[in-house]
Amino acid sequence: MTKPEKSQSANAQCDIKGLLNEQENSCVTQHLPAQVAVTYEIHFDQKLRLPYAFYWNGAKQPENKVLKPKQATAILTIQALVKEGDKIGLYLGSDASPEFRQELLYPLTVGSKDIKAIIKTKKDPQDDVAELKPVTLTDADKNSTESRYEGWLTGDIWMRFSHRYSAKEATAHLLNAGEKDTGIAKAIADLYGGSVNTKTGYSVQFDNKNNCQIIFQTGSDANCRANIKKGYDFAREGLPRVHPRTWIAFLQAARDCSISSMEITSGWRPMLGSATHRIGLGLDIKSVKKSDGSTAVFDKTNKSLWQSEEEKAAHTEWVKSEQKLTEAKIALANASKNVKQAKGEIGIQNAKEREAQSKNEYKEAEVKANDTKDIFQKKHKNSTTSNFEQTLTKNPLIKQIFDPLLMDIDTHDQQEADANLNLSGNDKNHQNHLHITANDTYLLP
């Protein structure tokens, strides 16, 4: 690869030789005559933040991190400058992690023309492999200065680049966490060794003599079965593609909260939902039952989510207060904007008065939201739901918790969880289960 020119402000330690993506602080500023421009376009079925890495003549870039678009996008564009004869390709999803990079996808040998490769998502079981085929150009395009390729992204290809953790790798995570419970160790070995019966469930016997039955809800791997044609088995290929830290965290919480049964609803799924589940960082549960018989069903429509009607009413009031606080914040922002845009002495005075009123209304809404939050927390405290949530929140192995009541996008930021307001897409998606996201140095932002 011809050494790319650097802008004066570029970091001298540019670790992505030749990558053009501006959001990754690329060193590249010009397309030099000896270079060939390559563009990969991956078209997803929905907006995703999918990790990726770039293969170039044996080098896997960048060395110590993954790349991601700044925001979830329906079309992931990856660009590079290379030379004729160079060999290039991609690593995607969990396999993009510097820990793995074992599955080279969509490889090409560069010719003399610039390259554009378009990869489209195809659902349902398919035979396609992660290869690119030349596109036959129409008469109008035959004088084009670029070569065009096409390929497919299918469930089988997702399975190929979604890392399958071995029992040895999962056990290493367990040891790194300092966990010595022999019951958890055996469960992890079985979960990642492919020896769990997903139809009858799995019984964990903790060292504290508490037993927990793991139940796999019917259809919990439906997305895998609907989109993978070859070689898929829930126990051998589905379960081991979930990051070990999720299972370890759930098992630790089950032990510490005296959970006697836990119902799993979803783990790794290649073609449904956010990138979190697609790259194996997410695991969902429907319900937990304690050894004393008390149950928490993580579903807004189920009465077992609450320990009392007072708790339910308190959460409703907190949600209403938070919604009004959001409205007050927007109103204040608009009022402040109007002050800047106001003209004339009277107009400016009126705008300032409205801004002052909006500030007071915001302060009142903020106090109300804090008060209702405190009331809910008191009603929620010591419930089966709360104890399970809090145990997970304190676990350094996970980064996020979402359920019908609370939304914590970063359990490490020392900030309390927000209320699930049932407004955003993420809020609505977690009205009927509890979700955790593994804390992974490379794959999470």
Phi, psi and omega in degrees: 000131175296135182297123182289148174289154181243143173285160182298331183269357184293148177291132181297337180261054180292120186257011180233076185300117173087354178281135187270341190307117184297325183293347179258017178056049184297151175280340187288130176236341182220153174265100183286155185305325184277359185258152177247128179274129179242133177231121170260132172241117178252118183263113180269171177277349174200174180291131182221153167251085185267126176294148177209162173218162188243135177259131179215107177050044178094340178274142180244112190245147351284163189290319192240021178199174173254165174255152178209151169292154181299323180229161175302137184220148179281338178230113177271120180252124180237124184236150178206156172251125183224188178238158176304133181095346179293151176251127185228168177179186184231155165239134186233161174061217181296334180288348176287343179302139176302344178288339187236267182054056183255343186243097178284125185243148174049051182287150177217149166256123189286133174264204183274340182264155171301155186237137170231120181243122180251123182244122185245146178287137176227117180273175185073157183300130182225159178267354189300146176251167184278066179232159180250141178242141178298142177268131176287119184282146174285167180304323183291338184256002187293340178264014181296147179273005180232151173267140184242139181228158176222154178203179184232150174243111185237174178299322178297322179289321174303316180297323181297317184262004173269114189300132175263107182288133177278166177299325179295316179295317180296320178295326177297320176297320179297315180293322178296331179280354180075018182275126183244002180296120183292332177293317177293320179299317179293319180298317179296318178298321180285318180299321182262359174261359177077019185252018178269134175274105185285348179274317181267346180094186185217134181256127178255130177248104183283162180293337179277012177078357176282138177249144178227128177265120177269121182250133178258112183301140176304128180088006182293344175240027184300322182295324177295312182295328183283341188233000179243129186264322189239132166077011183271136171216134185305308185290320186272331185240334182275301183302317183289355178268002173271136182302132182305330183295332178293313180295318179299315181297316179296318181293321177296318179294321179298316179295310187290336180257010180056047179277128181263341174207149184216127185256117180271134181249334182193148176225241176289130175214124192281333190224043177204130174084195186289170178296335181306311179286324185292334179257009170087011181273346185254147174215134185242145172230151179267318186205159171226147178232132181274163180295341177273002177098345180290143187231144172237118176254118185278071181213124185299337182268358183255130183295340180284359172289332186251151173265350177197161176293329179295321178296316179299315180295323181294321178293320178301317180292323178296316179299315179299318181293320179293323178295319178291326177295319177298317179297319180293324179295318178294317180298320179294318179298319179293321180295319179294323177295320180294327177299318181292331184265349184294149180230148179081152184300315181292318180299317179294317180299315180297320180294321179293323178294320178293324178295317179297320177296319179295324177296318178295318180294324178294316179298319178295317179295324180293317178297317180298317180296318179294320180295313181292328176296316179298318180297316179298315183300324178292320179287329184278333186303139177070006174284163177301319179298310183296316181299320179292316178301311184294323178297318178292319182302322183279352184278120182291350181284345181240161185240335185220147173223127176230132174208182184297340184258318190231150177228112180238101185283343178209099182286356182259358187271006178066013177258144179291155180294150175275162174286145170282106185274354181058039181247306181283169177299320180293321176301310184294327181291345184241040176273347186226022175193167173254131182241139169235151177242130179295146176271106182238127185302322186266318191276336176270152179302000000 
